[in-house]
Amino acid sequence: MKQNLLLTLAACLICTFTAASSLADDWPTFRGANRTGVAPDTNLLEKWPADGPKLVWETEGAGRGYADVSIAGDRFYTLGDGLSTVDDKDEYLTCFDLADGKQIWRHKTGPAWTKGMGTWQSSRGTPTVDGNRVYVLTPQGVLHCVSTDGEGQWKIDLKKKFGGKKAESWGYSESILIDGDNLICTPGGPKNTMVALNKKTGEQVWSCSRAGDRGAGHASIVISEVGSTRVYVQTTGSGAMGVRAGDGELMWTYDIARTTAVIPTPIVREDLVFFAAGYKRGGALLRQSEEGDGVKVEEVYALKTGLANKHGGIVLIGDFLYGDSDDKGIPFCADLMTGEIKWKSRGAGKRSVSVTGADGHLYFRYSDGMMTLVKADPESFQEVSSFKVPGSGGRPSWSHPVILDGRLYLREGDKVLCYSIVEE
């Protein structure tokens, strides 16, 4: 009897560990499970062949759009409109087989986003996968909950239900956050700036109001732990903010002057918050600390224009920040604690750079379709390999690289390409 009980407990522990490992190995939302933009992979190739790493497969049917892929289990998901696998121009959440890239299902989320110039149009919000459900926010501001079998569960129009507004006219692109039983997102505006919903039903749990908020930006919420307080860190068109996770109470704000758009997702390290905005606005470092039953924030340094970043994102590796200078195609390295620029340099590509980090390297993807491998070295810019992504050169290559289990995934419009970046 005792032996059987021990065996049962051991089996349970193994199952629990396996489940936790599987979850940790996924890339279930924008910038990965912890929203750092840095993959945990090791032993990756330190140099690529002249024509790039081995192409494992490529697939069609992702549609027009800039959303990244989200990976969970043996599937990946993205959002796009005008899919090559359908006859209409509407927008769809799509699901593919991770092994060969074949499309498994598609779920219509509504009409295509066609406002603004051609390159501004189309989907841009990366799905978030949680258990047997996928959540995605369309540019129109409609939040969808869909089962991993492709069946719609519920949907909410953030503008109609919460009076949500954008800080500019480019449409929503937030990748929503799942934290325990709650879904947290940013309708924007002064009334319901950030809200928490029951992830299973969509019912409101709490709402946070930020007086005078200009509207939602394009960043995604990051979790911070400040002493005993869990804080959701986000940026809107008005700047950075911290919200207490337990009840939605606004803990702090760091307001900035109006700019064209606020896009990059903040970076959190312990009690520090780094955030940036483009259009020559800059990047700033803040320190959070407990104050009574709340949290306050103070400047480590104010906005430094040399750290401005439009939409390619910034990653923190060691004690150094890496990202593009606005969208100039001139990557920079800066000291996190001082904001001091260590280097700026041009690489093989042109125009804006999207960045992902892994195994001591930076994966810079330029808007013109050039993919490069650069050492994450604060001493100097060292580009070791580059190749042109097939099919690029039409619309901008703005989707961020995704790295998981020795594979590099690149969304190029209607196509997704999978490369092996390990020795085989």
C-alpha positions as CSV (number, residue, x, y, z in Angstrom):
1,M,0.0,0.0,0.0
2,K,2.8,2.4,1.0
3,Q,4.8,1.5,-2.0
4,N,1.9,2.1,-4.4
5,L,1.3,5.5,-2.7
6,L,4.9,6.5,-3.2
7,L,4.8,5.4,-6.9
8,T,1.6,7.4,-7.4
9,L,3.2,10.5,-5.8
10,A,6.3,10.1,-7.9
11,A,4.2,9.8,-11.1
12,C,2.3,13.0,-10.1
13,L,5.6,14.8,-9.6
14,I,6.9,13.7,-12.9
15,C,3.7,14.8,-14.7
16,T,3.8,18.2,-12.9
17,F,7.4,18.7,-13.8
18,T,6.8,17.7,-17.4
19,A,3.9,20.1,-17.7
20,A,5.9,22.9,-16.2
21,S,8.8,22.2,-18.5
22,S,6.5,22.1,-21.5
23,L,5.0,25.5,-20.6
24,A,8.5,27.0,-20.1
25,D,9.6,25.7,-23.5
26,D,6.7,27.5,-25.3
27,W,6.7,31.0,-26.9
28,P,3.0,31.6,-26.2
29,T,2.8,35.4,-26.6
30,F,4.6,38.5,-27.9
31,R,8.3,38.5,-26.9
32,G,8.1,35.0,-25.3
33,A,6.7,33.6,-22.0
34,N,8.3,36.3,-19.9
35,R,8.1,39.1,-22.5
36,T,11.8,39.7,-22.5
37,G,12.4,39.1,-26.2
38,V,15.2,36.8,-25.2
39,A,15.0,33.0,-25.9
40,P,16.4,30.5,-23.3
41,D,18.0,28.4,-26.1
42,T,21.7,27.5,-25.9
43,N,24.2,25.8,-28.2
44,L,22.9,27.7,-31.2
45,L,25.0,28.2,-34.4
46,E,27.6,31.0,-33.9
47,K,27.8,31.5,-37.7
48,W,25.5,30.8,-40.6
49,P,26.2,29.6,-44.2
50,A,26.4,32.4,-46.8
51,D,22.9,31.8,-47.9
52,G,21.5,31.4,-44.4
53,P,20.8,28.5,-42.0
54,K,19.0,25.4,-43.2
55,L,15.3,26.1,-44.2
56,V,13.3,23.3,-42.5
57,W,10.0,24.3,-44.1
58,E,8.0,27.3,-45.3
59,T,4.2,27.6,-45.4
60,E,1.5,29.9,-46.8
61,G,-1.8,31.1,-45.4
62,A,-0.7,33.5,-42.6
63,G,-2.2,36.4,-44.6
64,R,-1.2,40.1,-44.8
65,G,0.1,41.3,-41.5
66,Y,2.9,42.0,-39.0
67,A,1.8,39.8,-36.1
68,D,4.5,37.4,-34.8
69,V,3.9,33.7,-34.3
70,S,3.0,32.3,-30.9
71,I,4.0,28.7,-30.2
72,A,2.4,26.3,-27.7
73,G,2.8,22.6,-27.8
74,D,2.9,21.3,-31.3
75,R,1.2,24.2,-32.9
76,F,1.7,27.9,-33.7
77,Y,-0.7,30.7,-34.2
78,T,-0.8,34.2,-35.9
79,L,-3.2,36.8,-37.2
80,G,-3.6,38.1,-40.8
81,D,-6.0,39.2,-43.5
82,G,-6.4,38.2,-47.1
83,L,-5.1,34.7,-46.6
84,S,-3.9,32.8,-49.7
85,T,-6.0,29.9,-48.3
86,V,-9.3,31.7,-48.5
87,D,-11.3,33.6,-51.1
88,D,-12.1,36.7,-49.1
89,K,-10.0,39.6,-47.8
90,D,-11.2,39.3,-44.2
91,E,-9.0,38.8,-41.1
92,Y,-8.4,35.4,-39.5
93,L,-6.7,33.9,-36.5
94,T,-4.8,30.9,-38.0
95,C,-3.3,27.7,-36.5
96,F,-0.5,25.7,-38.0
97,D,1.3,22.4,-37.3
98,L,4.8,23.1,-35.8
99,A,6.3,20.1,-37.4
100,D,5.7,20.9,-41.1
101,G,3.9,24.3,-41.2
102,K,0.6,22.9,-42.6
103,Q,-2.4,25.0,-41.7
104,I,-4.8,23.2,-39.3
105,W,-7.6,25.7,-39.0
106,R,-8.6,29.4,-39.4
107,H,-11.1,31.4,-37.4
108,K,-12.5,34.7,-38.9
109,T,-12.1,37.6,-36.6
110,G,-13.6,40.3,-38.7
111,P,-12.9,42.7,-41.6
112,A,-9.3,43.7,-42.6
113,W,-7.8,46.8,-41.2
114,T,-7.6,49.1,-44.2
115,K,-7.1,52.5,-42.6
116,G,-4.1,54.7,-43.5
117,M,-1.3,54.1,-46.0
118,G,-0.8,50.6,-47.5
119,T,2.1,49.7,-45.2
120,W,0.1,50.7,-42.1
121,Q,-2.7,48.4,-43.0
122,S,-3.3,44.8,-41.9
123,S,-3.1,42.8,-38.6
124,R,-0.4,43.4,-36.1
125,G,-1.5,41.9,-32.7
126,T,0.3,38.7,-31.8
127,P,-2.0,36.0,-30.3
128,T,-1.6,34.8,-26.7
129,V,-2.0,31.1,-26.0
130,D,-3.1,29.8,-22.5
131,G,-4.0,26.1,-22.1
132,N,-6.7,25.2,-24.5
133,R,-7.6,28.8,-25.5
134,V,-6.1,31.5,-27.8
135,Y,-6.7,35.2,-27.2
136,V,-6.1,37.9,-29.9
137,L,-6.9,41.6,-30.1
138,T,-7.8,42.8,-33.6
139,P,-6.8,46.3,-34.9
140,Q,-10.5,47.3,-34.6
141,G,-10.2,46.6,-30.8
142,V,-12.2,43.4,-30.7
143,L,-10.9,40.9,-28.3
144,H,-11.5,37.2,-29.3
145,C,-11.2,34.1,-27.1
146,V,-11.0,31.0,-29.4
147,S,-10.4,27.4,-28.4
148,T,-7.3,25.7,-29.7
149,D,-9.7,23.7,-31.9
150,G,-10.7,26.9,-33.7
151,E,-14.1,27.4,-32.1
152,G,-15.0,30.9,-30.9
153,Q,-15.8,31.2,-27.1
154,W,-16.5,34.8,-26.6
155,K,-15.5,38.3,-27.9
156,I,-15.6,41.8,-26.6
157,D,-15.4,45.2,-28.4
158,L,-13.1,47.2,-26.2
159,K,-14.3,50.5,-27.7
160,K,-18.0,49.8,-27.2
161,K,-17.8,48.1,-23.8
162,F,-15.1,50.2,-22.1
163,G,-15.0,53.4,-24.2
164,G,-11.5,52.4,-25.3
165,K,-9.5,54.6,-27.5
166,K,-6.1,54.6,-29.2
167,A,-3.6,57.4,-28.8
168,E,-3.3,57.5,-32.6
169,S,-5.2,56.1,-35.6
170,W,-3.1,53.0,-36.3
171,G,-5.4,50.4,-34.6
172,Y,-4.8,48.1,-31.6
173,S,-1.8,45.8,-31.6
174,E,-1.4,44.7,-27.9
175,S,-0.7,41.1,-27.2
176,I,-2.9,40.5,-24.1
177,L,-1.6,39.2,-20.8
178,I,-2.9,36.1,-19.0
179,D,-2.1,36.0,-15.3
180,G,-3.7,33.2,-13.3
181,D,-7.5,33.3,-13.9
182,N,-7.4,36.8,-15.3
183,L,-6.9,38.4,-18.7
184,I,-5.4,41.9,-18.6
185,C,-5.5,44.3,-21.5
186,T,-5.4,48.0,-22.3
187,P,-8.6,49.6,-23.8
188,G,-6.9,53.0,-23.3
189,G,-8.4,56.4,-22.5
190,P,-9.2,58.0,-19.1
191,K,-12.1,55.8,-18.1
192,N,-11.0,52.2,-18.4
193,T,-7.3,52.6,-19.2
194,M,-6.5,49.0,-18.2
195,V,-8.9,46.2,-17.4
196,A,-8.8,42.7,-15.9
197,L,-11.4,40.1,-17.2
198,N,-12.2,36.6,-16.3
199,K,-10.3,34.7,-18.9
200,K,-12.9,32.0,-19.3
201,T,-16.0,34.3,-19.5
202,G,-14.8,37.7,-20.4
203,E,-16.6,39.2,-17.3
204,Q,-15.0,42.3,-15.8
205,V,-12.9,41.7,-12.6
206,W,-11.6,45.3,-12.2
207,S,-10.8,48.5,-14.1
208,C,-8.1,51.0,-13.7
209,S,-8.5,54.7,-14.8
210,R,-5.7,57.0,-15.6
211,A,-6.9,60.6,-15.7
212,G,-6.3,62.3,-19.0
213,D,-4.9,59.2,-20.7
214,R,-4.4,59.9,-24.4
215,G,-5.3,56.3,-25.3
216,A,-3.7,52.9,-25.8
217,G,-0.3,52.6,-27.4
218,H,1.0,49.4,-28.9
219,A,3.0,47.9,-26.0
220,S,2.0,44.7,-24.1
221,I,1.8,44.5,-20.3
222,V,4.7,43.2,-18.3
223,I,4.6,41.7,-14.8
224,S,6.7,43.2,-12.0
225,E,7.2,42.2,-8.4
226,V,7.9,45.1,-6.0
227,G,8.4,43.6,-2.5
228,S,5.0,41.9,-1.7
229,T,3.1,43.8,-4.5
230,R,2.5,42.5,-8.0
231,V,2.5,45.3,-10.5
232,Y,1.4,45.4,-14.1
233,V,3.7,47.7,-16.0
234,Q,2.4,49.2,-19.3
235,T,2.9,52.3,-21.5
236,T,0.1,54.2,-23.3
237,G,0.2,57.4,-25.4
238,S,0.7,59.3,-22.1
239,G,3.7,57.3,-20.9
240,A,4.5,54.6,-18.4
241,M,2.2,53.4,-15.6
242,G,2.1,50.7,-12.9
243,V,-1.1,49.0,-11.8
244,R,-1.6,46.8,-8.7
245,A,-2.5,43.4,-10.0
246,G,-4.8,42.5,-7.0
247,D,-7.4,45.2,-7.4
248,G,-6.4,47.4,-10.4
249,E,-5.4,50.4,-8.3
250,L,-3.2,52.8,-10.1
251,M,0.2,52.8,-8.3
252,W,2.2,55.3,-10.4
253,T,2.5,57.1,-13.7
254,Y,5.4,58.6,-15.6
255,D,4.0,61.0,-18.1
256,I,5.7,62.1,-21.3
257,A,4.9,64.8,-23.8
258,R,2.7,63.7,-26.7
259,T,4.5,61.9,-29.5
260,T,3.4,60.3,-32.7
261,A,3.2,56.8,-31.2
262,V,4.4,54.8,-28.1
263,I,5.1,51.2,-29.2
264,P,7.9,49.3,-27.5
265,T,7.1,46.9,-24.7
266,P,8.7,47.9,-21.3
267,I,11.6,45.9,-19.9
268,V,11.4,44.9,-16.2
269,R,14.3,43.8,-14.1
270,E,13.5,43.4,-10.4
271,D,12.5,46.8,-9.2
272,L,13.6,48.6,-12.4
273,V,11.5,49.6,-15.4
274,F,13.0,50.7,-18.7
275,F,10.7,52.1,-21.3
276,A,11.2,53.8,-24.7
277,A,9.2,55.7,-27.3
278,G,10.1,56.6,-30.8
279,Y,10.1,59.7,-32.9
280,K,13.1,61.1,-31.1
281,R,11.4,60.8,-27.7
282,G,13.9,58.5,-26.1
283,G,14.2,55.9,-23.3
284,A,14.1,56.3,-19.5
285,L,14.9,54.1,-16.5
286,L,12.7,54.1,-13.4
287,R,13.0,52.4,-10.0
288,Q,9.9,51.2,-8.2
289,S,9.7,50.8,-4.4
290,E,7.1,50.1,-1.8
291,E,5.4,53.0,0.0
292,G,2.8,52.1,2.6
293,D,0.5,49.6,1.0
294,G,1.3,51.0,-2.5
295,V,4.2,51.4,-4.9
296,K,6.0,54.6,-5.9
297,V,8.4,55.3,-8.7
298,E,11.5,57.5,-9.1
299,E,13.7,58.4,-12.0
300,V,17.1,56.7,-12.4
301,Y,17.5,58.8,-15.5
302,A,14.9,60.7,-17.6
303,L,14.3,60.2,-21.3
304,K,17.5,60.1,-23.3
305,T,16.9,60.7,-27.0
306,G,19.7,58.3,-28.1
307,L,17.5,55.4,-26.7
308,A,14.5,56.2,-28.8
309,N,12.9,53.2,-30.5
310,K,9.9,53.1,-32.8
311,H,8.6,49.6,-33.1
312,G,11.5,47.1,-33.4
313,G,11.8,46.6,-29.7
314,I,14.7,46.6,-27.3
315,V,16.2,43.6,-25.4
316,L,18.2,43.5,-22.2
317,I,21.1,41.0,-22.2
318,G,23.4,41.1,-19.2
319,D,23.5,44.8,-18.2
320,F,23.1,46.2,-21.6
321,L,20.2,47.3,-23.9
322,Y,20.2,46.5,-27.6
323,G,17.8,47.9,-30.2
324,D,17.4,50.1,-33.2
325,S,17.8,53.9,-33.1
326,D,14.2,54.9,-33.7
327,D,13.7,53.1,-37.1
328,K,17.0,54.2,-38.8
329,G,18.5,50.7,-39.2
330,I,21.3,51.7,-36.9
331,P,21.3,49.4,-33.9
332,F,22.7,50.6,-30.6
333,C,24.1,49.1,-27.4
334,A,23.6,51.1,-24.1
335,D,24.3,50.6,-20.5
336,L,21.0,49.9,-18.7
337,M,21.9,51.8,-15.5
338,T,23.3,54.9,-17.0
339,G,21.8,55.0,-20.5
340,E,25.3,55.6,-21.9
341,I,25.6,54.6,-25.6
342,K,28.4,52.0,-26.0
343,W,28.1,51.7,-29.8
344,K,25.9,52.5,-32.8
345,S,26.5,50.9,-36.1
346,R,25.0,50.0,-39.5
347,G,24.7,46.4,-40.5
348,A,23.9,44.5,-43.7
349,G,20.3,45.6,-43.8
350,K,18.4,48.9,-44.1
351,R,15.6,50.7,-42.3
352,S,14.0,49.6,-39.1
353,V,15.3,46.7,-37.0
354,S,13.3,44.1,-35.0
355,V,15.4,42.3,-32.4
356,T,15.4,39.0,-30.5
357,G,18.2,37.7,-28.3
358,A,19.4,34.2,-27.7
359,D,22.6,32.4,-26.6
360,G,24.8,35.5,-26.4
361,H,23.7,36.8,-29.8
362,L,21.3,39.3,-31.3
363,Y,19.0,38.4,-34.2
364,F,18.4,41.6,-36.1
365,R,15.7,41.6,-38.7
366,Y,15.8,44.6,-41.0
367,S,12.7,46.1,-42.6
368,D,14.2,45.3,-46.1
369,G,14.2,41.6,-45.3
370,M,17.8,41.2,-44.3
371,M,18.3,38.8,-41.3
372,T,21.6,39.2,-39.4
373,L,23.4,37.5,-36.5
374,V,25.3,39.8,-34.2
375,K,27.3,39.2,-31.1
376,A,25.7,40.7,-27.9
377,D,29.0,42.4,-27.0
378,P,29.0,45.9,-25.4
379,E,32.5,46.5,-26.6
380,S,31.8,46.6,-30.3
381,F,29.3,45.9,-33.1
382,Q,30.1,42.5,-34.5
383,E,27.9,41.2,-37.3
384,V,28.9,37.6,-38.0
385,S,26.3,36.4,-40.6
386,S,23.5,37.7,-42.7
387,F,21.0,36.5,-45.4
388,K,18.1,37.9,-47.3
389,V,14.8,36.3,-46.3
390,P,13.0,34.8,-49.4
391,G,10.0,36.7,-50.5
392,S,11.0,39.9,-48.7
393,G,11.3,43.3,-50.2
394,G,7.6,44.1,-50.9
395,R,5.9,45.2,-47.7
396,P,8.2,45.9,-44.7
397,S,9.6,43.0,-42.7
398,W,8.3,44.2,-39.4
399,S,7.5,40.9,-37.6
400,H,9.9,40.1,-34.8
401,P,12.0,36.9,-35.0
402,V,10.9,34.0,-32.8
403,I,13.3,31.4,-31.5
404,L,12.4,28.2,-29.8
405,D,14.0,24.7,-29.5
406,G,16.8,25.5,-32.0
407,R,14.4,26.9,-34.6
408,L,14.1,30.4,-36.0
409,Y,10.6,31.4,-37.1
410,L,10.1,34.4,-39.5
411,R,6.7,35.8,-40.6
412,E,7.0,37.3,-44.0
413,G,3.5,38.4,-45.0
414,D,1.5,35.4,-46.0
415,K,4.4,33.0,-45.4
416,V,6.1,31.7,-42.3
417,L,9.6,30.3,-42.7
418,C,11.2,27.9,-40.2
419,Y,15.0,27.7,-40.0
420,S,17.3,25.3,-38.1
421,I,19.9,27.2,-36.1
422,V,21.6,24.3,-34.4
423,E,24.1,21.8,-35.7
424,E,22.4,18.8,-37.4
